[in-house]
Amino acid sequence: MDTETVSAPVKKTKGKKTSRETTLHTVLNPDLLHIAGKKAAASGYVVADGFVVCKGSDMCLTETKSCQKWIKDMRAEFIASKKVIGGKFIEDVHFKSPSAAAACVTGGSANGNIMWLYPDGESIKDKAEKK
């Protein structure tokens, strides 16, 4: 199957930035979610047993002052196992939940059901409430 490279705008939400790479991925895969902040931008998708953060996504190198120990430990393990190098995921990484994935990316406690956004700007929670 031939794939045509497409570049199209993705709806941005207040205070959120979307990288060109994430924009391209979301056009080719409408179920791909994104999360973006001042220091990191990542893409991922929901799976039956959790959430996967995509290769090439950023992980904020700093942690919040209130970052919980389990988040620090998880991030340290990904760095030690070289799944994250220089703040970049070098492979797709599975998490038990969207919130665990968001916490890893942002370096602090996070509600992934609200923070991960579809290309149309809706969150996982928004989509679930519409079902």
GIHUSUL-V775624 format. One record per residue. PSI is psi in whole degrees, 0 to 359 (* if undefined). BURIAL is # if it has 24 or more other ideal C-beta (glycine too) atoms within 12 Angstrom, else .. D_LAST is the distance of its C-alpha to the last C-alpha in whole Angstrom. Layout:
<<PSI,BURIAL,D_LAST> <PSI,BURIAL,D_LAST>>
//
This chain:
<<127,.,33> <139,.,34> <126,.,31> <133,.,32> <125,.,32> <139,.,30> <122,.,30> <152,.,27> <146,.,26> <135,#,23> <126,.,22> <147,.,23> <158,.,22> <125,.,25> <0,.,27> <142,#,26> <146,.,28> <126,#,27> <159,#,29> <321,.,30> <314,#,30> <321,#,26> <314,#,26> <316,#,27> <317,#,25> <330,#,22> <320,#,23> <337,.,24> <96,.,21> <347,.,18> <3,.,16> <130,#,18> <164,#,18> <156,#,21> <137,#,22> <144,#,26> <197,#,28> <329,.,32> <359,.,33> <149,#,30> <136,#,28> <159,#,26> <156,#,23> <182,#,21> <154,#,18> <137,#,16> <166,.,17> <323,.,17> <26,.,19> <233,.,19> <146,#,19> <128,#,22> <132,#,24> <147,#,26> <139,.,30> <350,#,31> <156,#,29> <153,#,31> <125,#,31> <129,#,33> <341,.,36> <157,.,37> <151,#,35> <159,.,34> <327,.,37> <12,.,34> <127,.,33> <155,.,33> <318,.,35> <328,.,32> <314,#,31> <316,.,35> <316,.,35> <313,#,32> <318,#,33> <322,.,37> <318,.,36> <324,#,35> <315,#,38> <323,.,40> <3,.,39> <29,.,39> <338,#,35> <125,#,35> <125,.,38> <31,.,39> <10,#,36> <135,#,34> <125,#,32> <1,.,34> <163,.,32> <136,.,28> <129,#,28> <139,#,25> <158,#,24> <339,.,22> <161,#,20> <327,#,18> <320,#,20> <319,#,24> <315,#,23> <319,#,23> <319,#,26> <315,#,28> <316,#,28> <342,#,28> <28,#,31> <174,#,30> <141,.,27> <145,#,24> <96,.,20> <332,#,18> <341,#,15> <324,.,16> <325,#,19> <127,#,18> <141,#,17> <167,#,15> <333,#,18> <2,.,16> <356,.,17> <148,.,13> <172,#,13> <318,#,11> <316,.,10> <313,.,9> <319,.,7> <322,.,5> <337,.,6> <345,.,4> <*,.,0>>
//
